[in-house]
Amino acid sequence: GRNFYFLANSSDQRVDLDVTLRGRLALGAWTPSAGTVTEVDAKTIQVGGQDCTRVHLALDSVKTAFFVEKPPESAGK
């Protein structure tokens, strides 16, 4: 019942940008190898009258990141 977002930098250059996802989301950064989820600084914004969530992403070349939507009971924590 949760969304997972996989983001990849397949270039030879570091990327440092804001990512906008549709919806009002409570997100964490997931490290699958460790099984941990850490807090991310996400902001709710309006784009074309629709709620969206903006997260800053900095990835070195040829690296990936996972965001996971927090369970509803922990969204306010």
Backbone atoms as SQL, in Angstrom:
CREATE TABLE atoms (id INTEGER PRIMARY KEY, chain TEXT, resi INTEGER, resn TEXT, atom TEXT, x REAL, y REAL, z REAL);
INSERT INTO atoms VALUES
  (1, 'A', 1, 'GLY', 'N', 0.785, -1.198, 0.000),
  (2, 'A', 1, 'GLY', 'CA', 0.000, 0.000, 0.000),
  (3, 'A', 1, 'GLY', 'C', 0.835, 1.275, 0.000),
  (4, 'A', 2, 'ARG', 'N', 2.143, 1.191, -0.352),
  (5, 'A', 2, 'ARG', 'CA', 2.991, 2.385, -0.391),
  (6, 'A', 2, 'ARG', 'C', 3.677, 2.484, -1.745),
  (7, 'A', 3, 'ASN', 'N', 4.071, 3.692, -2.093),
  (8, 'A', 3, 'ASN', 'CA', 4.795, 3.920, -3.343),
  (9, 'A', 3, 'ASN', 'C', 6.294, 3.936, -3.095),
  (10, 'A', 4, 'PHE', 'N', 7.038, 3.411, -4.062),
  (11, 'A', 4, 'PHE', 'CA', 8.493, 3.448, -4.057),
  (12, 'A', 4, 'PHE', 'C', 8.940, 4.187, -5.306),
  (13, 'A', 5, 'TYR', 'N', 9.966, 5.009, -5.185),
  (14, 'A', 5, 'TYR', 'CA', 10.475, 5.791, -6.310),
  (15, 'A', 5, 'TYR', 'C', 11.957, 5.470, -6.483),
  (16, 'A', 6, 'PHE', 'N', 12.331, 5.030, -7.669),
  (17, 'A', 6, 'PHE', 'CA', 13.713, 4.712, -8.002),
  (18, 'A', 6, 'PHE', 'C', 14.228, 5.786, -8.941),
  (19, 'A', 7, 'LEU', 'N', 15.284, 6.471, -8.539),
  (20, 'A', 7, 'LEU', 'CA', 15.866, 7.542, -9.347),
  (21, 'A', 7, 'LEU', 'C', 17.318, 7.180, -9.651),
  (22, 'A', 8, 'ALA', 'N', 17.741, 7.437, -10.879),
  (23, 'A', 8, 'ALA', 'CA', 19.090, 7.044, -11.291),
  (24, 'A', 8, 'ALA', 'C', 19.787, 8.177, -12.035),
  (25, 'A', 9, 'ASN', 'N', 21.069, 8.279, -11.802),
  (26, 'A', 9, 'ASN', 'CA', 21.927, 9.169, -12.571),
  (27, 'A', 9, 'ASN', 'C', 22.832, 8.266, -13.406),
  (28, 'A', 10, 'SER', 'N', 22.508, 8.122, -14.668),
  (29, 'A', 10, 'SER', 'CA', 23.294, 7.254, -15.552),
  (30, 'A', 10, 'SER', 'C', 24.378, 8.024, -16.303),
  (31, 'A', 11, 'SER', 'N', 24.545, 9.296, -15.972),
  (32, 'A', 11, 'SER', 'CA', 25.535, 10.122, -16.669),
  (33, 'A', 11, 'SER', 'C', 26.906, 10.030, -15.989),
  (34, 'A', 12, 'ASP', 'N', 27.889, 10.638, -16.629),
  (35, 'A', 12, 'ASP', 'CA', 29.235, 10.703, -16.068),
  (36, 'A', 12, 'ASP', 'C', 29.423, 11.921, -15.164),
  (37, 'A', 13, 'GLN', 'N', 28.377, 12.719, -15.022),
  (38, 'A', 13, 'GLN', 'CA', 28.443, 13.945, -14.229),
  (39, 'A', 13, 'GLN', 'C', 27.567, 13.833, -12.981),
  (40, 'A', 14, 'ARG', 'N', 27.970, 14.487, -11.911),
  (41, 'A', 14, 'ARG', 'CA', 27.162, 14.571, -10.699),
  (42, 'A', 14, 'ARG', 'C', 25.912, 15.404, -11.001),
  (43, 'A', 15, 'VAL', 'N', 24.785, 15.022, -10.437),
  (44, 'A', 15, 'VAL', 'CA', 23.568, 15.825, -10.556),
  (45, 'A', 15, 'VAL', 'C', 23.205, 16.363, -9.179),
  (46, 'A', 16, 'ASP', 'N', 22.685, 17.577, -9.165),
  (47, 'A', 16, 'ASP', 'CA', 22.284, 18.240, -7.931),
  (48, 'A', 16, 'ASP', 'C', 21.066, 19.071, -8.300),
  (49, 'A', 17, 'LEU', 'N', 19.870, 18.570, -7.979),
  (50, 'A', 17, 'LEU', 'CA', 18.641, 19.192, -8.467),
  (51, 'A', 17, 'LEU', 'C', 17.470, 18.881, -7.558),
  (52, 'A', 18, 'ASP', 'N', 16.366, 19.572, -7.801),
  (53, 'A', 18, 'ASP', 'CA', 15.116, 19.283, -7.109),
  (54, 'A', 18, 'ASP', 'C', 14.275, 18.360, -7.973),
  (55, 'A', 19, 'VAL', 'N', 13.668, 17.369, -7.344),
  (56, 'A', 19, 'VAL', 'CA', 12.788, 16.422, -8.017),
  (57, 'A', 19, 'VAL', 'C', 11.371, 16.696, -7.526),
  (58, 'A', 20, 'THR', 'N', 10.425, 16.773, -8.452),
  (59, 'A', 20, 'THR', 'CA', 9.034, 17.010, -8.100),
  (60, 'A', 20, 'THR', 'C', 8.218, 15.768, -8.420),
  (61, 'A', 21, 'LEU', 'N', 7.501, 15.266, -7.403),
  (62, 'A', 21, 'LEU', 'CA', 6.653, 14.080, -7.537),
  (63, 'A', 21, 'LEU', 'C', 5.207, 14.489, -7.292),
  (64, 'A', 22, 'ARG', 'N', 4.306, 13.907, -8.065),
  (65, 'A', 22, 'ARG', 'CA', 2.895, 14.232, -7.925),
  (66, 'A', 22, 'ARG', 'C', 2.332, 13.713, -6.610),
  (67, 'A', 23, 'GLY', 'N', 1.562, 14.550, -5.932),
  (68, 'A', 23, 'GLY', 'CA', 0.891, 14.161, -4.696),
  (69, 'A', 23, 'GLY', 'C', 1.556, 14.735, -3.463),
  (70, 'A', 24, 'ARG', 'N', 0.811, 14.713, -2.388),
  (71, 'A', 24, 'ARG', 'CA', 1.316, 15.160, -1.077),
  (72, 'A', 24, 'ARG', 'C', 1.877, 13.909, -0.411),
  (73, 'A', 25, 'LEU', 'N', 3.211, 13.784, -0.397),
  (74, 'A', 25, 'LEU', 'CA', 3.858, 12.553, 0.034),
  (75, 'A', 25, 'LEU', 'C', 4.716, 12.763, 1.277),
  (76, 'A', 26, 'ALA', 'N', 4.703, 11.792, 2.177),
  (77, 'A', 26, 'ALA', 'CA', 5.637, 11.740, 3.305),
  (78, 'A', 26, 'ALA', 'C', 6.684, 10.712, 2.900),
  (79, 'A', 27, 'LEU', 'N', 7.896, 11.176, 2.584),
  (80, 'A', 27, 'LEU', 'CA', 8.917, 10.304, 2.010),
  (81, 'A', 27, 'LEU', 'C', 10.096, 10.093, 2.944),
  (82, 'A', 28, 'GLY', 'N', 10.754, 8.967, 2.746),
  (83, 'A', 28, 'GLY', 'CA', 12.023, 8.671, 3.393),
  (84, 'A', 28, 'GLY', 'C', 12.983, 8.168, 2.332),
  (85, 'A', 29, 'ALA', 'N', 14.280, 8.300, 2.592),
  (86, 'A', 29, 'ALA', 'CA', 15.309, 7.769, 1.693),
  (87, 'A', 29, 'ALA', 'C', 15.618, 6.349, 2.153),
  (88, 'A', 30, 'TRP', 'N', 15.444, 5.395, 1.255),
  (89, 'A', 30, 'TRP', 'CA', 15.585, 3.978, 1.584),
  (90, 'A', 30, 'TRP', 'C', 16.934, 3.475, 1.113),
  (91, 'A', 31, 'THR', 'N', 17.650, 2.783, 1.992),
  (92, 'A', 31, 'THR', 'CA', 18.893, 2.096, 1.634),
  (93, 'A', 31, 'THR', 'C', 18.597, 0.598, 1.690),
  (94, 'A', 32, 'PRO', 'N', 18.297, -0.017, 0.531),
  (95, 'A', 32, 'PRO', 'CA', 17.890, -1.419, 0.536),
  (96, 'A', 32, 'PRO', 'C', 18.924, -2.366, 1.151),
  (97, 'A', 33, 'SER', 'N', 20.217, -2.129, 0.908),
  (98, 'A', 33, 'SER', 'CA', 21.252, -3.040, 1.420),
  (99, 'A', 33, 'SER', 'C', 21.303, -3.054, 2.945),
  (100, 'A', 34, 'ALA', 'N', 20.960, -1.934, 3.569),
  (101, 'A', 34, 'ALA', 'CA', 20.972, -1.852, 5.033),
  (102, 'A', 34, 'ALA', 'C', 19.573, -2.020, 5.625),
  (103, 'A', 35, 'GLY', 'N', 18.556, -1.866, 4.779),
  (104, 'A', 35, 'GLY', 'CA', 17.186, -1.952, 5.263),
  (105, 'A', 35, 'GLY', 'C', 16.754, -0.758, 6.086),
  (106, 'A', 36, 'THR', 'N', 17.417, 0.379, 5.880),
  (107, 'A', 36, 'THR', 'CA', 17.105, 1.567, 6.671),
  (108, 'A', 36, 'THR', 'C', 16.376, 2.612, 5.831),
  (109, 'A', 37, 'VAL', 'N', 15.573, 3.414, 6.512),
  (110, 'A', 37, 'VAL', 'CA', 14.887, 4.549, 5.900),
  (111, 'A', 37, 'VAL', 'C', 15.240, 5.773, 6.730),
  (112, 'A', 38, 'THR', 'N', 15.789, 6.799, 6.063),
  (113, 'A', 38, 'THR', 'CA', 16.165, 8.025, 6.762),
  (114, 'A', 38, 'THR', 'C', 15.268, 9.173, 6.317),
  (115, 'A', 39, 'GLU', 'N', 15.192, 10.171, 7.158),
  (116, 'A', 39, 'GLU', 'CA', 14.358, 11.346, 6.865),
  (117, 'A', 39, 'GLU', 'C', 14.883, 12.105, 5.648),
  (118, 'A', 40, 'VAL', 'N', 13.971, 12.672, 4.889),
  (119, 'A', 40, 'VAL', 'CA', 14.339, 13.580, 3.803),
  (120, 'A', 40, 'VAL', 'C', 13.578, 14.881, 4.009),
  (121, 'A', 41, 'ASP', 'N', 14.159, 15.946, 3.527),
  (122, 'A', 41, 'ASP', 'CA', 13.525, 17.256, 3.616),
  (123, 'A', 41, 'ASP', 'C', 12.644, 17.431, 2.383),
  (124, 'A', 42, 'ALA', 'N', 11.372, 17.154, 2.529),
  (125, 'A', 42, 'ALA', 'CA', 10.416, 17.254, 1.422),
  (126, 'A', 42, 'ALA', 'C', 9.465, 18.411, 1.685),
  (127, 'A', 43, 'LYS', 'N', 9.120, 19.114, 0.624),
  (128, 'A', 43, 'LYS', 'CA', 8.206, 20.248, 0.734),
  (129, 'A', 43, 'LYS', 'C', 7.007, 20.023, -0.172),
  (130, 'A', 44, 'THR', 'N', 5.829, 20.345, 0.318),
  (131, 'A', 44, 'THR', 'CA', 4.631, 20.284, -0.515),
  (132, 'A', 44, 'THR', 'C', 4.504, 21.605, -1.251),
  (133, 'A', 45, 'ILE', 'N', 4.302, 21.515, -2.563),
  (134, 'A', 45, 'ILE', 'CA', 4.143, 22.697, -3.406),
  (135, 'A', 45, 'ILE', 'C', 2.925, 22.492, -4.298),
  (136, 'A', 46, 'GLN', 'N', 2.503, 23.546, -4.955),
  (137, 'A', 46, 'GLN', 'CA', 1.407, 23.483, -5.927),
  (138, 'A', 46, 'GLN', 'C', 1.997, 23.648, -7.328),
  (139, 'A', 47, 'VAL', 'N', 1.625, 22.742, -8.228),
  (140, 'A', 47, 'VAL', 'CA', 2.023, 22.832, -9.632),
  (141, 'A', 47, 'VAL', 'C', 0.751, 22.674, -10.458),
  (142, 'A', 48, 'GLY', 'N', 0.363, 23.717, -11.143),
  (143, 'A', 48, 'GLY', 'CA', -0.850, 23.653, -11.950),
  (144, 'A', 48, 'GLY', 'C', -2.085, 23.318, -11.140),
  (145, 'A', 49, 'GLY', 'N', -2.132, 23.797, -9.899),
  (146, 'A', 49, 'GLY', 'CA', -3.282, 23.549, -9.040),
  (147, 'A', 49, 'GLY', 'C', -3.287, 22.181, -8.384),
  (148, 'A', 50, 'GLN', 'N', -2.231, 21.411, -8.555),
  (149, 'A', 50, 'GLN', 'CA', -2.163, 20.067, -7.988),
  (150, 'A', 50, 'GLN', 'C', -1.073, 20.014, -6.916),
  (151, 'A', 51, 'ASP', 'N', -1.357, 19.301, -5.808),
  (152, 'A', 51, 'ASP', 'CA', -0.341, 19.109, -4.775),
  (153, 'A', 51, 'ASP', 'C', 0.783, 18.245, -5.317),
  (154, 'A', 52, 'CYS', 'N', 2.007, 18.671, -5.049),
  (155, 'A', 52, 'CYS', 'CA', 3.200, 17.921, -5.427),
  (156, 'A', 52, 'CYS', 'C', 4.184, 17.973, -4.276),
  (157, 'A', 53, 'THR', 'N', 5.120, 17.054, -4.278),
  (158, 'A', 53, 'THR', 'CA', 6.153, 17.006, -3.265),
  (159, 'A', 53, 'THR', 'C', 7.493, 17.237, -3.940),
  (160, 'A', 54, 'ARG', 'N', 8.263, 18.175, -3.395),
  (161, 'A', 54, 'ARG', 'CA', 9.582, 18.493, -3.956),
  (162, 'A', 54, 'ARG', 'C', 10.658, 18.031, -2.978),
  (163, 'A', 55, 'VAL', 'N', 11.635, 17.299, -3.521),
  (164, 'A', 55, 'VAL', 'CA', 12.742, 16.751, -2.744),
  (165, 'A', 55, 'VAL', 'C', 14.044, 17.109, -3.449),
  (166, 'A', 56, 'HIS', 'N', 15.047, 17.496, -2.688),
  (167, 'A', 56, 'HIS', 'CA', 16.355, 17.776, -3.278),
  (168, 'A', 56, 'HIS', 'C', 17.116, 16.465, -3.428),
  (169, 'A', 57, 'LEU', 'N', 17.784, 16.307, -4.568),
  (170, 'A', 57, 'LEU', 'CA', 18.519, 15.080, -4.868),
  (171, 'A', 57, 'LEU', 'C', 19.912, 15.439, -5.365),
  (172, 'A', 58, 'ALA', 'N', 20.920, 14.872, -4.748),
  (173, 'A', 58, 'ALA', 'CA', 22.303, 15.024, -5.198),
  (174, 'A', 58, 'ALA', 'C', 22.865, 13.616, -5.368),
  (175, 'A', 59, 'LEU', 'N', 23.234, 13.282, -6.604),
  (176, 'A', 59, 'LEU', 'CA', 23.762, 11.948, -6.900),
  (177, 'A', 59, 'LEU', 'C', 25.058, 12.057, -7.679),
  (178, 'A', 60, 'ASP', 'N', 26.050, 11.308, -7.235),
  (179, 'A', 60, 'ASP', 'CA', 27.282, 11.213, -8.006),
  (180, 'A', 60, 'ASP', 'C', 26.994, 10.461, -9.300),
  (181, 'A', 61, 'SER', 'N', 27.965, 10.446, -10.203),
  (182, 'A', 61, 'SER', 'CA', 27.777, 9.777, -11.489),
  (183, 'A', 61, 'SER', 'C', 27.498, 8.288, -11.288),
  (184, 'A', 62, 'VAL', 'N', 26.616, 7.775, -12.109),
  (185, 'A', 62, 'VAL', 'CA', 26.233, 6.365, -12.135),
  (186, 'A', 62, 'VAL', 'C', 25.839, 5.861, -10.738),
  (187, 'A', 63, 'LYS', 'N', 24.982, 6.602, -10.074),
  (188, 'A', 63, 'LYS', 'CA', 24.462, 6.235, -8.751),
  (189, 'A', 63, 'LYS', 'C', 22.936, 6.273, -8.773),
  (190, 'A', 64, 'THR', 'N', 22.338, 5.648, -7.777),
  (191, 'A', 64, 'THR', 'CA', 20.879, 5.586, -7.698),
  (192, 'A', 64, 'THR', 'C', 20.406, 6.010, -6.310),
  (193, 'A', 65, 'ALA', 'N', 19.109, 6.293, -6.231),
  (194, 'A', 65, 'ALA', 'CA', 18.480, 6.627, -4.957),
  (195, 'A', 65, 'ALA', 'C', 17.071, 6.046, -4.953),
  (196, 'A', 66, 'PHE', 'N', 16.622, 5.640, -3.788),
  (197, 'A', 66, 'PHE', 'CA', 15.261, 5.165, -3.590),
  (198, 'A', 66, 'PHE', 'C', 14.566, 6.087, -2.602),
  (199, 'A', 67, 'PHE', 'N', 13.340, 6.445, -2.918),
  (200, 'A', 67, 'PHE', 'CA', 12.471, 7.106, -1.946),
  (201, 'A', 67, 'PHE', 'C', 11.300, 6.170, -1.704),
  (202, 'A', 68, 'VAL', 'N', 10.865, 6.096, -0.465),
  (203, 'A', 68, 'VAL', 'CA', 9.734, 5.256, -0.105),
  (204, 'A', 68, 'VAL', 'C', 8.725, 6.121, 0.637),
  (205, 'A', 69, 'GLU', 'N', 7.469, 5.912, 0.302),
  (206, 'A', 69, 'GLU', 'CA', 6.394, 6.628, 0.997),
  (207, 'A', 69, 'GLU', 'C', 6.234, 6.008, 2.371),
  (208, 'A', 70, 'LYS', 'N', 6.195, 6.855, 3.392),
  (209, 'A', 70, 'LYS', 'CA', 6.043, 6.357, 4.755),
  (210, 'A', 70, 'LYS', 'C', 4.632, 5.804, 4.961),
  (211, 'A', 71, 'PRO', 'N', 4.485, 4.828, 5.845),
  (212, 'A', 71, 'PRO', 'CA', 3.150, 4.318, 6.148),
  (213, 'A', 71, 'PRO', 'C', 2.275, 5.448, 6.698),
  (214, 'A', 72, 'PRO', 'N', 0.977, 5.422, 6.442),
  (215, 'A', 72, 'PRO', 'CA', 0.086, 6.501, 6.889),
  (216, 'A', 72, 'PRO', 'C', 0.186, 6.799, 8.383),
  (217, 'A', 73, 'GLU', 'N', 0.391, 5.792, 9.229),
  (218, 'A', 73, 'GLU', 'CA', 0.416, 6.039, 10.672),
  (219, 'A', 73, 'GLU', 'C', 1.662, 6.808, 11.114),
  (220, 'A', 74, 'SER', 'N', 2.741, 6.840, 10.271),
  (221, 'A', 74, 'SER', 'CA', 3.953, 7.561, 10.657),
  (222, 'A', 74, 'SER', 'C', 4.144, 8.840, 9.846),
  (223, 'A', 75, 'ALA', 'N', 3.210, 9.183, 9.004),
  (224, 'A', 75, 'ALA', 'CA', 3.364, 10.331, 8.105),
  (225, 'A', 75, 'ALA', 'C', 3.548, 11.643, 8.847),
  (226, 'A', 76, 'GLY', 'N', 2.942, 11.798, 10.017),
  (227, 'A', 76, 'GLY', 'CA', 3.066, 13.047, 10.752),
  (228, 'A', 76, 'GLY', 'C', 4.244, 13.081, 11.702),
  (229, 'A', 77, 'LYS', 'N', 5.049, 12.021, 11.719),
  (230, 'A', 77, 'LYS', 'CA', 6.157, 11.929, 12.675),
  (231, 'A', 77, 'LYS', 'C', 7.453, 12.364, 12.059);
